[in-house]
Amino acid sequence: MSAQRARPARPHTALTDDGRRVREVLTYSRRGARMSDRQAQTWVRRHQEWWIPDDRFDWPGFDVGDHFGREAPLIVEIGSGIGEATAALAAARPSYNVLAFEVWRPGIAETFLRLEASGVQNVRVASVDAVWAMEHLLPEDSLSELWTFFPDPWPKQRHRRRRLVQPGFAGVAASRLRVGGCWRLATDWPEYAEQMRRVLDAEPLLHNLHRSVAPRWTERPLTRFERRGVRAGRPIVDLAYCRQ
Ligand SMILES: C[S@@+](CC[C@H](N)C(=O)[O-])C[C@H]1O[C@@H](n2cnc3c(N)ncnc32)[C@H](O)[C@@H]1O
């Protein structure tokens, strides 16, 4: 599965003609990369097996199947955090390859701990920008499912353009799904939930699997972010939109 076309530089690597870093609109903030001792030990133990180094994404002919050592239907998770949903959902789907994107390295080390605990072998984690990778590396019609749980809400008006779910990216994401493949989302931010529905209702390649919001996806484990939202009294909204 390779996307053979010229691609622009990954975020954080593009330079202007006079050598300055290009200012980019990103869906994440750069959090510290400092790991606890336990995280650092886990990283050393597992990263060669489960992490796809950033520079591999720059290689021509990148093929995600090569990194799993097998061809299998592909599921992508964007913003896997500490891997709570990743480990549980991947364990229930051993016949799928699960590619989790998370730019925060300590979160990836935490994810490795959870993968070890659940005994799964079908997950690989990437720390490059998922928005860039979805557009430039993953071919159309290649995903069986896409998961985005509790994406950064960017509540301030001036930051809204950093939200993941907006028209341009929704079109890319929809086109990467196979017909029948679903994009499952959850958020604890009511106004973002409304934006998601507006954007995804307007995306011609998608249809809402439910007439309105989806019932809570029972397989989705309760994560730290969901608990935080519940504690703050925010309603949790699940959505499921599928490629038509
Ligand atoms: C609010 S957290 C939610 C984590 C997890 N899904 C959960 O439910 O606990 C969102 C995560 O998405 C990651 N993220 C946001 N945009 C991303 C992108 N474009 N590529 C990779 N990771 C991204 C952030 O680093 C952050 O850890």
The ligand as an SDF file (V2000), in Angstrom:
LIG
                    3D

 27 29  0  0  0  0  0  0  0  0999 V2000
   -7.0230   15.6880   24.1550 C   0  0  0  0  0  0  0  0  0  0  0  0
   -5.9040   14.4140   23.7830 S   0  0  0  0  0  0  0  0  0  0  0  0
   -6.9370   12.9500   23.7390 C   0  0  0  0  0  0  0  0  0  0  0  0
   -6.1600   11.6610   23.8320 C   0  0  0  0  0  0  0  0  0  0  0  0
   -6.9510   10.3590   23.7440 C   0  0  0  0  0  0  0  0  0  0  0  0
   -7.6100   10.2130   22.4680 N   0  0  0  0  0  0  0  0  0  0  0  0
   -7.9300   10.2220   24.8750 C   0  0  0  0  0  0  0  0  0  0  0  0
   -9.1430   10.1110   24.6110 O   0  0  0  0  0  0  0  0  0  0  0  0
   -7.4990   10.1730   26.0270 O   0  0  0  0  0  0  0  0  0  0  0  0
   -5.6010   14.7190   22.0570 C   0  0  0  0  0  0  0  0  0  0  0  0
   -4.2620   14.1570   21.6040 C   0  0  0  0  0  0  0  0  0  0  0  0
   -4.1660   14.2730   20.1990 O   0  0  0  0  0  0  0  0  0  0  0  0
   -2.8130   14.5250   19.8520 C   0  0  0  0  0  0  0  0  0  0  0  0
   -2.8470   15.1450   18.5000 N   0  0  0  0  0  0  0  0  0  0  0  0
   -3.5450   16.2420   18.1490 C   0  0  0  0  0  0  0  0  0  0  0  0
   -3.3830   16.5150   16.8390 N   0  0  0  0  0  0  0  0  0  0  0  0
   -2.5480   15.5430   16.3440 C   0  0  0  0  0  0  0  0  0  0  0  0
   -2.0070   15.3030   15.0580 C   0  0  0  0  0  0  0  0  0  0  0  0
   -2.2860   16.1040   14.0270 N   0  0  0  0  0  0  0  0  0  0  0  0
   -1.1940   14.2440   14.9050 N   0  0  0  0  0  0  0  0  0  0  0  0
   -0.9050   13.4280   15.9660 C   0  0  0  0  0  0  0  0  0  0  0  0
   -1.3940   13.6180   17.2140 N   0  0  0  0  0  0  0  0  0  0  0  0
   -2.2050   14.6640   17.4080 C   0  0  0  0  0  0  0  0  0  0  0  0
   -2.3150   15.4420   20.9560 C   0  0  0  0  0  0  0  0  0  0  0  0
   -0.9200   15.3840   21.1090 O   0  0  0  0  0  0  0  0  0  0  0  0
   -3.0660   14.8830   22.1760 C   0  0  0  0  0  0  0  0  0  0  0  0
   -2.2800   13.9660   22.8950 O   0  0  0  0  0  0  0  0  0  0  0  0
  1  2  1  0
  2  3  1  0
  2 10  1  0
  3  4  1  0
  4  5  1  0
  5  6  1  0
  5  7  1  0
  7  8  2  0
  7  9  1  0
 10 11  1  0
 11 12  1  0
 11 26  1  0
 12 13  1  0
 13 14  1  0
 13 24  1  0
 14 15  1  0
 14 23  1  0
 15 16  2  0
 16 17  1  0
 17 18  1  0
 17 23  2  0
 18 19  1  0
 18 20  2  0
 20 21  1  0
 21 22  2  0
 22 23  1  0
 24 25  1  0
 24 26  1  0
 26 27  1  0
M  CHG  2   2   1   9  -1
M  END
$$$$
